[in-house]
Amino acid sequence: MPKRSRRPAEPDVNEMAARILAQAAGMPGEETAAAAPPVKNPAAVALGRLGGLKGGNARAKALSAKKRRDIARQGAETRWKKKKPNG
């Protein structure tokens, strides 16, 4: 997908003035709140990873050899159908 160059939206003068005043007064502004990364629940992260590690192998064991071949063939045909860009 081509990258699109856009002109950034013009900042609101009032927002800019409020940000400058907050910085001058030493008050925490939006920058500090937005810069903090979201905290993730470690238990949820572990469960999600566990499911991701099991998923493909469990599905492959549940499928018959013929069904796995059919799925692989369909994927290969789809990949080969795609047109290659010129150049």
Secondary structure as the mmCIF struct_conf table of DSSP 4:
data_model
#
loop_
_struct_conf.conf_type_id
_struct_conf.id
_struct_conf.beg_label_comp_id
_struct_conf.beg_label_asym_id
_struct_conf.beg_label_seq_id
_struct_conf.end_label_comp_id
_struct_conf.end_label_asym_id
_struct_conf.end_label_seq_id
HELX_LH_PP_P HELX_LH_PP_P1 ARG A 7 ASP A 12
HELX_RH_AL_P HELX_RH_AL_P1 VAL A 13 ALA A 25
TURN_TY1_P TURN_TY1_P1 GLY A 26 GLY A 26
HELX_RH_AL_P HELX_RH_AL_P2 GLU A 30 ALA A 35
BEND BEND1 ALA A 36 ALA A 36
HELX_LH_PP_P HELX_LH_PP_P2 PRO A 37 ASN A 41
HELX_RH_AL_P HELX_RH_AL_P3 PRO A 42 ALA A 62
BEND BEND2 LEU A 63 LEU A 63
HELX_RH_AL_P HELX_RH_AL_P4 ALA A 65 LYS A 81
BEND BEND3 LYS A 82 LYS A 82
HELX_LH_PP_P HELX_LH_PP_P3 LYS A 83 ASN A 86
#
